[in-house]
Amino acid sequence: MKLRELAGNDFPEINDILTGPTGDLEIAALTSDSRKAKPGALFVAVAGTKANGAGFIADAVAHGAVAAVAESPVQADIPVLVVANARRFLALAAARLSGAQPATMVAVTGTAGKTSVASFTRQIWAHAGLAAAQIGTTGVVSPSRNEYGSLTTPDPVALHALLAELAAEGVTHAAVEASSHGLDQSRLDGVRLAAAGFTNLGRDHMDYHPTVESYMAAKMRLFDTLLPKGAPAIIFADDEWSAEAIRVARASGLDVRTVGRRGDYLSLKRVEHFRHKQTAEIHVDGAIFEVDIPLAGDFQVANALVAAGLAMATGTPAATAMAALEKLKGASGRLELVGQTKGGALAYVDYAHKPDALENVLTSVRPFTTGRVIVVFGCGGDRDKGKRPIMGEVATRLADVVIVTDDNPRSEVPEVVRSEIMAAAPGAVEIGDRAAAIRHAVGILASGDTLIVAGKGHEEGQTIGDRVLPFSDHAEVRKALEEMGS
């Protein structure tokens, strides 16, 4: 593809250059990693948190790059196009170079629930007979693959290559998670969205966003920049930030459809909580559906409603979507029942690693817990330190037994991370070794108790220093239950 075709008309500041010989350059590949440049590649120098990509243009040239893009002039042996936003250039160019995408794409943003909504939307589409996929924190799931991943929103080159692969496989519908980092860094630019959803907003990523307001603004880029005017915006109506999401969506000319107890598109009238399911009465366009959702937790009902809204807004009949809700399987590590003791105590694994999420999961299991709620959790190192005492307070307020352990310490001293949680968690037990903490929690389970192992969810490793060691909360809970003979 010629460089001028790759750039399109989105960057008028380089139009003059592209009308000359530089615009005729044939581009065979695209990368923002100089080490991955190959002959005929276009290297896009993005500014990172630790280094500016412009400093690696010479290395990209050595690997075969024939042109580069940067945000300021750079002396180099190849043409360098100067644009205002290199990350956006990378995403739009990746979309053009890869070409195909599933015909119907939706995205969901919010602090909690993105993975579940993407998974549920895929399942509803599949129930309707559509070839569907999901992309996000737990990886990629499609009719032909189930691959574990680590990034909520992949980088644009990888994302658009993946979308082209899914389209080639015959996938027609795909749901993608939109993280605040991914939106702020333009990773989803170039994805042709048919609809988008918003779940909620709580405290998270305060090591990246200076304020909660800037965090919300990054989320809202999905509505005010990426979603085409007139497209459906499915918004959970019962969160404290719902009104702001509705305001932004309406101001952006979107078709706002709300779901939840205050929803006007899918209105939740009643919920009955049981141990392994919830019965919800949902009103849709004058019709009433009584749906048995086979998942625990109020927040899962909210996630199911956003997913149903996205599926319906992209053509799935309401009756089909409601029927699909009764067959939902929870996303990996999202209040996932891993096992139970002989006495009937339940053991769950959940990804809750932020205050609101921890509060939601502990509140959700209380209605069907006749004994004690026991929680094992920690906080990640090199991340928002301010949430540590908040999570300690949440845990001690809502659980009967609190065990503080290590999460992913990364480069921090684990004892320091734990101490910052313990300072706000009077009466909590501190067991640094996560496997030992899980064994202790399982060992004290009695009839009627519910155990939540929170923080890591689907993750299959624990980051200590610069190493990622194999570790699975699921495996450790199962091992502990087996040791008890359960």
N, C-alpha and C positions, 0 to 999 in steps of 0.2 A: 504494500500500500504506500502511495506517495505521502510524504510528510504533510503536504497541504491538506490532503484528505483526512489524515489522522487528526490534525488540529481542528478541522471543521471551521465554523464561523463563530466559535465561542470566545475567541481571543483576538479581538480587533487590533490589539497593540502589536501583533506580529504579522498582520496581513501583508504589509509591504515586503517583508522578507520572504514570505511564502509565495509571492507572485514571481520571484526570481528563481535562479537555479537551485537554491536551497530547497524550495518547495517541491522540486522534482526528485529529491532524494528518495530512494526506495527504502522503506523501513520494514525489516523482517521480524523484529521483536521489540518488546518494550520492557523496561525494568527501572526500578529505583534503587537497585542493589548493584553497585559497580562490579561486584564479583560475579554476577550472573549475566553481565553483558556478553554479547556474542557478535560475530560479524554481521553488520547491517542493523544493529540495535540502536534504538533511541533511548538515551539515558536521561531520566528525569530526576533532577537533584532536589529532593525535598529536605526541608529543615527538620531535623530531629531534636529530641530533648538533650542529646549529648553531643551531636556533631551536625554540621551543615553539609548536606549532600554535595554542594558545589565543590567542596574540597576533594571529592573523589572523581571528578570528571576525567582527570589524567589516567586514573586507574581504569575507568570505563573505556577510554580510548585504547588503552593497551589490550583490552579484551575484545576490541573490535567495534565499539560504538562509532557511528558515523555522524551523530548529531546529539545535542543535549538541550535540556530545558532547565532554566534556573530562574530565580526571582530577582537576581541582580546581575549586571554584566560580569563576565568571567573571561579572562584570556585563555584560549584553548586552541588546540590544533584542529578542531572541528567546529562547525557552526553552532552557536549557542543562542537559543531563542529565550528572550527575557519576557516572562509573563507575571501577572500579579499574584496568581495562585497556582503554584506548581502541583499541589496535591489534586486540585480540581482538574488540571490538565491531564494528570496521570489517569484519573478515573475515567474521564470522557474519552481519552485516547484508547484506554483498555477496552472500553465498550465498543468502540468502532473497530478495533483490530480483531477482537474476538467475534463480533457480529451477532450470532444467534443468542437468544435468551428464551426461556419458557414463555409462552404467549401471555400467561397471566401471572404477574408477580405482585406479591404484597409484602409489606414490611411492618414490623411491630416494634415500638419503643416503650420505654418506661423503666423504672428502677427494678421492679420485680415482675416475674411472670412472662418475660419475653420467650424463654425457651418453651414453656408450657403452651403458650398461645401459638407459637410456630408449629409445635408438634400437633396440637389439637386441630389446627387449621388443615394441616396435611392429612390427618386422619379423617376429618369430615369430607374433604375432597375425595379421598380414596374410597370412602363409603359410598360416595355419589358416582363411583366408577371412573374417576379421573386419575391420570398418571401424575402423581404429586410428589413433591420433595420439600424438605426443610433444610435450612442452613443456619448454623449458629453455634452456641457455646458447646453443645454436646457433639458437634461435627455435622456430617451430612447424612441424611436418610432419604432414600429414593426407592423406587421399586426394585432397583438392581444393586443398591449398595447401602451399607450402614457403617460409616467410617467415623472413628473418634476424632475430634478436633480439640483445639485449645483456645481459639479466638472467637469472641462473640460475632464480630463483623470482620471477615478476612480482608487482607489488603486488596486494592482494586484489581491488580493484575491477576492474582489468584482467584478472586471472586468471579471476574468475567470469563476467565478460562473455564472455571467450574460451571458457570451458567451455560456456556456453549456446549460443554460435555453433556450436561443434563438435557439440553434441547436435542442433542444428537441421539440421546438414549430414548427419546420420545416423551420426556417429561413436559407436560403442558402447563402445570400449575406449581408454583414454588413460593414458600413463605420464608422470609429471611429476618433474622433479628437485627435490629438497628441500635447499636450501643451509642452512648453519648460520645465516646472517643471516635467511633467510626463515622458518626455524623459530623462531628467537629472537624475531622480530618478528611472529609469528602470521599470516604471510601465507597459510599453508595451512589455517588453521582454517576449517572449513565445507566442506572438500572431503571427500566421502563415499568413504573409502578402503576397498578390498576386501583389499588386501595392501600390504606395504612391504618394502623391501630395504635392506641395509647392505653396503657394499663394503670399506672400510678407513678408517683414520685416520692422518694424518701431520701434520706442522707446516704450518699455514696460518692466515691471518687472525688472527695474533697482534697485529695493530694494533686488532682489535675485541674479541677474547676475551682476558681477562687471563691465563688459563692453558690448557694443553692439556686439563686436566680439565673446565674450563668449556666449552671448545669441544666436547668429547665430550658433555657434558650437553645442550648445545643440539641436537646431532645426535639424541640419544636422545629428545628431545621427540616425535619422529615415532612412537616406540614407546610411551612412557609416557603420552602425552596424546592423540595424534591417531588412532592405529589402534584400532578397536573391539576389546574383549576377545574372544578366541577367533579373531581374524583371523590369517592366516599372516604370519609375519615371516621373510623369506628372508635369511639371514646368511652371508656368506662366512666360512668357518671358520678360515682360515689366516693371518689378520692378528693382530698382537700385541694389538689391541683387540677382537678377536672375542669373547673370553670375557666382557668387560664388556657388549658388545652383547647377548650371549645372556642374561646375568644380568638386565639391565634388561627384556628382552622377556619372559622367563619370569615375573619379578616382576610384570609388567603383565598377566599372564593371556593372553598371546598363544600362538599355535600356532607354536612355533619349529622352523624347518626349515633345516638348515645345508647348505652346498654347498662343494666344494673337496676337497683331498686328505684332510682330516679331516671331510668332510661326511657327514651321515647321510641326506640327501634326494637329493642328486646327489653321488656319490662319484667323484672323479677318481683313477684308478688309474695312468695312464701318459700321458705327452705326448712326442711326437717333434717336434722343431723343424725346419722346412724354410724355404727363403728366402721363399716367398710363402704358406705355410700351416702349420698345426700339426695333427697327428693325435692326437686325444685318445680315451682309453678311459674311458667314463663308465658307472658302474653306477647303475641306477635301479630300485628296487623289485624286485630279483632279476634284472632284465634287463641285458644288457651291450650297449652301443652303441659302435662305433668310428666316430668323427666326424672328418671333415676340415674344420677351421675355417679359412676362407680369409683369415686375418689373422695378422700377426706379433706375437709378444710373449706371455709368460706371463700378463701382466696382462689381456690380451684374452680369454684362456681363462677367467680368473676372472670377468670382466665377463659373458661369455657364459653362464656357469653361473648367476649371479645372475639374469640376464634369463630364462633357461629356467625357473628356479625360480618367478619371478613369473608367467610365462605358464602354467605347469602348475598353480600354486596357484589360478589364476583360470579353470581349466577346459580348458586346452589339453592334449590327450593327449601323453604322454611321447614316443611315436614321432614325432608331428608336430613337437614342439619340437626333437627331436634332428635331424630332417631339415632343419628350418629353419636350424639352426646352420651347415649346409654351404653356405648361400646368403647368409650375412650380408655386408653392406657396412659398412665402418667409418664411424663418424661423422666429419664434417668436422674435419680437423686433429688427429685422434687416431691417431698413428703412421700417417699417410696417405702412401702412396707417390705422390710427385708426378711422378717421372721417373727416368731413368737415363742414364748416359753411354754412348757407343759401346763403351767398355771394360767395361760392365756394372756400374759403381758405382751404388749406389742412393741416391736423395735423398728423405728423408722430412720431413714437417712434423708437429710434435707440439705440443700445448697445454701440455706440462709447464712449470709456472711455480712449482713448489714442490719442495723437496729430494727427498721420496720419489718423486714423479712422475718427476723427472729421473733418479733412480737406476733406477727401473723401466724406463724406455725405453732407457737406455744398456745396461743389463744384458740386455734382451730382444733387442737386435740383435746382441750379441756372438756367440751360437752360430752364426749364418749369415754372419758377416763374416770373410772370409779375409785381408783387408787391415787397414786402419786404421778405427777409429771416430772420426769427426770431428763435433764439436758446435759449433753457433753458438747462443748464448743471452745473455740479459741479465736484469735484474730490474726490476720496476715501481717507479716513484717513488711516494711518499706511501703506501706499503704497508709491511708487516712488514720492517724493516731487518735484523732478526736472522737472516733466512734467507739473506742475500746471501753471507756467507763460507761458510755451510754448502753452498750450491749451487756455489760456486767449488771447494770441496774435493771434492764429489761428482764434478764434471765432470773435474777433473784426475786423480782416482783411476780413473775408469772409461772415459775417452776417451783416445785417442792424440794427438789434436790438439784444442785448446780455443781457440775464438775468442769473446771477450767483446765484446758490442755493446750497443746501447740496446734496451730493450723499450718500455714506455710511460713516459717520464721524468716526465710530469705536471708538477707545479710544482717538482720538484727539479732541481738542476744535474746534467745527465747524467754529467759527468766524475766527480762525487762518487759517484754510484751505481756506476759502473763500477769506481772505485778500491776500493770496499768489497768487490766480488767479487774483483778482482785480488789483494787482500791475501792471499787464501787459495788463489790459483790460480797457483803458480809455473810459469813456462814458457808460460802462456797468451798468445795474441796479442790485442791490444786494437785494435778497429776500431769507432769510435763510430757511423758511418753504417751503419745496418742493411742497406741494399741493397748497399753496398760490401762489408760483411762476408760476405753471402751469395755475392756474385760471387767473392770471394777463396776461399771454401770450395769452391765448385763448381769453380773453376779448378785446385785442387790435387788433385782426385779422381783416383785411379788405380784400375786394375782390382782388384776385390775390396773396395774401400772402401765404407763406409756413412756417409752424411751425415745428421745430425739437426739440423734448424733448430727450436729449441724456444722455447716461451714464449707465442706469440701464436696458434698454431693457426688456427682458423677466422676470427679477427678480420680486418676489412677496413679498419682504420684504426690510426693510431699517435697517441697523445695526447701532445702536446708543449706544455707550458704549459697554456693554456686552449683550445687548438685541437686538433681531431681531423683529422689529415691522411690522405688516402687511402693505404693501404698494405696489401699482402697478401703474406705469406710465400710462398704458393703461386705468385703471379704472378712474384715476384722469382726464385724457384728456376727456374721455367720459362724466364724470360727469360735467365738465366745459362746454362742448358743449351742454349738455342737459339744463344746467342753462341758456344758451344763446338762447335756443329754437331751436338749430340746430340738 
